Amino acid sequence: MRKYKNHIPITMEMYQSLDAHKDRTGIGGRALYKHMQSNNLLKPEHNITIQRIESWFARIAKMTVAEDFQAVITAYESINDAEKSSIIPRCEAQRVLVDDELLEQLNQIFAIRPNFSRKRFLLRNNAPTGLTDTKIANILSGKVNTIPVAHMEFFDQLISFYEN
């Protein structure tokens, strides 16, 4: 017998649907919850929290209220491509794709100077806020697909300096 009468087990298809919507929109639990609040998509009978949505993504929750889960899926379905950047201000409009050409150029620069301290380099060259040694390492390793425009402008200056 189920512990809660109104709970259903979360199936693999439900998890996959949730993941597909997150991948399509790039919007996680916190941003989706705020979107639901600001657009009156949360009804009084819903018991949806950021933690609950995140527990679905993390596969921690094994049971859920069907209406709550469906409300989250409906909220995801209501988001079109034009809305994404307004839901997450840092989204695509202010970010650029890290392409193979950029990776190759950066790898060449850092290969020229193998003992090159990226931390010291960032301090000396007035790097933009948020660009750290770890972020550069993640960019070079391919873990990061997009970067803020300010970081790209910094890399463009760096590349043009070392090409001359």
JOHUQUI-V444469 format. One record per pair of residues at least 6 apart in sequence whose ideal C-beta (glycine too) atoms are under 6 Angstrom apart, sorted by the first residue. I is the first residue (numbers start at 1). J is the second residue. Records with the same first field share a line. If there is no record, write none. Layout:
I: J ; J
This chain:
6: 65
7: 63
8: 66
9: 63
10: 62 ; 64
18: 56
21: 76
25: 79 ; 84
27: 87
29: 50 ; 53 ; 54
30: 50
31: 87 ; 88
33: 50
35: 87
36: 42 ; 75
41: 75
46: 68 ; 71
48: 68
55: 61
84: 91
85: 91 ; 92 ; 93
94: 149
95: 146 ; 148
96: 149 ; 152
97: 146
98: 139 ; 145 ; 147
105: 159
109: 162
110: 116
118: 133 ; 136
119: 133
128: 150 ; 151 ; 154
131: 151
138: 144
